[in-house]
Amino acid sequence: MKLAINFVPANEDWESAAAYVVEAERLGIDMVWTVETWGYDAATPLAYLAAKTTRMQLGTGIMQIGTRTPAMTAMTAMGGFCITPRNGAPGFT
């Protein structure tokens, strides 16, 4: 069984939310997911968490595709893959 958590910085406290994710990784959680909410995209937190974690898989639960061109969506996915190859190729993990 794989376990996952959400990354949702409450009151814009990114350090506490990141510490929660790092501790979850230490305890054996397998994945962390982000979503788009008011004022935040889903991809930027993944880059932040990639720098803080070592083995967790990273993913987006909800990403507003209608606001991005297909090329921009592909570039975002490939950029994420390049900085976190532990996740495998986008769409194939």
C-alpha positions in Angstrom: 0.0 0.0 0.0 1.3 3.5 -0.8 0.5 6.5 1.4 0.1 10.1 0.3 -0.4 13.5 1.9 -1.5 16.9 0.6 0.7 20.0 0.6 -1.5 23.0 1.6 0.4 25.8 3.2 -2.0 27.3 5.8 -1.9 31.0 6.2 1.0 31.0 3.7 3.3 29.3 6.2 5.4 27.5 3.7 8.2 26.5 6.1 5.9 24.7 8.5 4.1 23.0 5.6 7.4 21.9 4.1 8.6 20.7 7.6 5.4 18.6 7.7 6.3 17.0 4.3 9.9 16.3 5.3 8.7 14.6 8.5 6.1 12.6 6.6 8.9 11.4 4.2 11.0 10.4 7.2 8.1 8.4 8.5 7.7 6.5 5.2 5.0 8.4 3.3 5.4 7.7 -0.4 3.8 10.7 -2.2 2.8 14.3 -1.7 0.2 16.1 -3.8 -0.4 19.8 -4.5 -3.5 21.5 -5.9 -4.2 24.9 -7.4 -6.0 27.2 -5.0 -6.6 30.9 -5.0 -3.4 32.6 -5.8 -1.2 29.5 -6.1 -0.5 27.3 -9.1 0.1 23.6 -8.6 3.6 23.3 -10.2 5.6 25.8 -8.2 5.1 24.0 -4.8 6.4 20.8 -6.4 9.7 22.5 -7.3 9.9 23.8 -3.7 9.2 20.3 -2.3 11.7 18.7 -4.7 14.4 20.7 -3.1 13.3 19.6 0.4 12.7 15.9 -0.1 14.8 13.0 -1.5 12.6 10.1 -2.3 8.9 11.1 -2.2 7.0 11.1 -5.5 5.5 14.5 -6.3 2.2 15.1 -8.1 -0.6 17.6 -8.7 -4.1 16.7 -7.8 -5.8 19.5 -9.7 -4.1 21.7 -12.4 -6.2 24.2 -14.3 -5.4 23.1 -17.8 -7.9 25.6 -19.4 -5.7 28.5 -18.4 -2.5 27.2 -20.0 -1.7 26.4 -23.6 -0.9 22.8 -24.4 2.8 23.8 -25.0 3.0 25.5 -21.6 1.5 22.5 -19.9 4.0 20.2 -21.6 6.9 22.5 -20.7 5.8 22.6 -17.0 5.6 18.8 -16.9 9.0 18.3 -18.6 10.6 20.9 -16.4 9.4 19.1 -13.3 10.6 15.8 -14.7 14.1 17.2 -15.3 14.5 18.5 -11.7 12.9 15.4 -10.1 13.6 12.4 -12.3 12.7 10.1 -9.3 9.1 10.7 -10.4 9.5 9.0 -13.8 8.2 10.5 -17.0 5.0 12.6 -16.7 2.0 10.5 -17.3 3.9 7.2 -16.9 4.3 7.0 -13.1 
